[in-house]
Amino acid sequence: MTTTPPGLYMIRIKGRFGATALSAFPTMVAEVEGSDTVLTGSLTDRLAVFGVLAQMEALGLELIELRQIRARPKSPESRRQPLNRCRVNPGAHPNGKSCVHNN
């Protein structure tokens, strides 16, 4: 059996959820992106990953994407002040990107 290392996960679910649906995922940070809800949070092992998926199934939620990521989850405070945001700007930098860093 393959073990899943602890890590940070991003889960994209179809639809926007209110506080009641989000309360089913107390360890995850939720953000609305377009018509989807994105949950980000640390899951300790394979059992925790499947636990979140089972909770989604029980609630009848449609999974769009699940992936392990390396970045830190956004806290409620960082949603108001993004840490890094890059945008394409051909004249700003030799690689064509300019980044805004809020510290």
GIKA-V120996 format. One record per run of one state. SS is the DSSP state (a for helix, b for strand, c for the rest). FROM is the first residue (numbers start at 1). TO is the last residue. Records with the same first field share a line. If there is no record, write none. Layout:
# GIKA-V120996
SS->FROM-TO, FROM-TO
This chain:
# GIKA-V120996
c->1-6, 15-18, 26-28, 34-35, 44-45, 60-62, 70-75, 81-83, 89-96, 102-103
b->7-14, 29-33, 36-43, 63-69, 84-88, 97-101
a->19-25, 46-59, 76-80
